[in-house]
Amino acid sequence: MAVRMRNTDGEAMCPYRLVLEHVTSRWGVLVLIALAERPYRFSELRRAVGRVSEKMLTQTLQTLERDGLVHRDAKPVIPPRVDYSLTALGREAAEQVAALAGWTERRMDAVLEARAAYDEARAGADERART
């Protein structure tokens, strides 16, 4: 799977690259994981995801909807009610993202050890370079 550069009009020359960016973006991951639990109204989803601005959540939902991963159900009632849920394609993506999130949780100790070893080695190299 080669990842290619973008062409001049901004679209990816390799079509899956943009989808990969959308699914693995900071907010895309969290939205997919939250919606895998159940459908949410916008304000509920914003609270479930946490620390996301209204603008960023709106953009993320629109992007995922455009990619066919999220379904937006606007009900013609007063006050307006909009529910967000995953499509079948979105469920598949959410399962993959959840697997990666689970791996990160299980392997966090190893990551922390690797970071500490890197930082220690880097500090030693920086010290030797100064002397």
N, C-alpha and C positions, 0 to 999 in steps of 0.2 A: 504494500500500500504506500505509494509515493505521495507525498504532500507537495502540491505544486503551488507556485506563487500566483498572485492575482493578476488578472490582465488589466488593461488601462481603464476599463469602465467599472472596475470595482468588484465584479462578479468573480467568483472563484473559477479557475480553469478546471479544477477538480471539484465536482459538485458536492461531494460529501463533506468537504472541509468546512463549509459554512454551517451545515447541520451539526457537525461535530462541535464547532465553536458555540453554537446556540445551546446545545444539550449540556455541554461541560462548562458553560459560563458560571460565574459565581452564583447568580440568581437562578439560572436555568436549572442547575442541579437541585437547589433547595425547593423550587416550585414543583419540579417533577416528583421529588420524594414526598412532599406534602400532599400533592394531588393523588398520589398512589394510595393514600389512606382513605380518602373520600372526596367528594366534590366540595368546593368552598365558594362562598360569596367573596367578593373582592376584599372587603375589610377583614374578614376572618382569615383569608389567605395571607394578607399582609401581616397580621399578628402571628400567624403560625410560622411564617418565614422569618420574621423579626429583622429589625434594623434595615429594612429596604424602603426607599422612598416611594411615594405613590407613582412618580414618573417612571422610575426604574422597573417597578412591578408591572405597570401598564405596558411598557416597551417589551419586557420579557414575555408577558402573556401574548401580546400581539405577534411577536416573532415565533413563539411556539405554536400559536394558532395557525399562522401562515405555513409553517412546516408540517401541519397536520397532526400535531401532537396533543394539542389542547382544544377542547370544544367550549365555546362561549355560548351560553344559553341566556338570552335576554328575554325576560318575561314582560309583556305589556301591562304592567300594573303600576299603581301609584302608591308609594314611591317606587321608582324602577327597581327591579331585582335582576341581578346578573349572577349566574352561577357558572363556575369553571370546573371542568372535569377533564380527565384524560380520554383520548380516543384509544382505539385498540393499538394503534401505532405508538401512541404516547405511553401506554402501559408497557410495551416492549422496551422502550427507551428507559422508562423509570426503573424497570427491573435491572437493566444493565448498570445504570447510575447507582442504584441501591447496592448492587454487588460491589462496585468500586468503593462506595462509602463504607460498607461493611469491612472490606479488606483494610481500609485506612484505619478504622477503629481497632481491628484485631492486631494490626502491625505497628501501631503508634509507638509502642515501647522501642521497637527496632529502629524506627525513624528518629526518635529522640536520642538513642544511643549513637546513631550515625551522625547526627548533627553535633553532638558533644565531641565526638572524635574528630570531626572535620574542624570545628572551631578551635579545638586544642592544637591540632596540627597546624592550622592556619596561624594561630597566635605564635607558635614556635617559629614558623617560617618568617613571619613578620619581624619577630625579635632578632632572629639571625640576620635578616637583611639590614637591620638598623645598626648592627655592630660591625 
